[in-house]
């Protein structure tokens, strides 16, 4: 029987949102912030994947990862 280890991560931590909280007025600013958010999320997923974690699901404010226990 397989055993799993689980990790629950807040999406705020996972996404690494930009620090400024101003409202983006121009489309270019919105696109730039969206790209920065995407890059931050991708970096987080790559790092966790290198540690052996697999994204199982995202529910509300949390991402749940799993990896096999050897």
Secondary structure, DSSP 8 states (H G I E B T S, - for coil): ---EEEEEEEHHHHHT--S------SHHHHHHHHHHHHHHHHHHHHHHHHTT-EEEEEETTEEEEEEE--
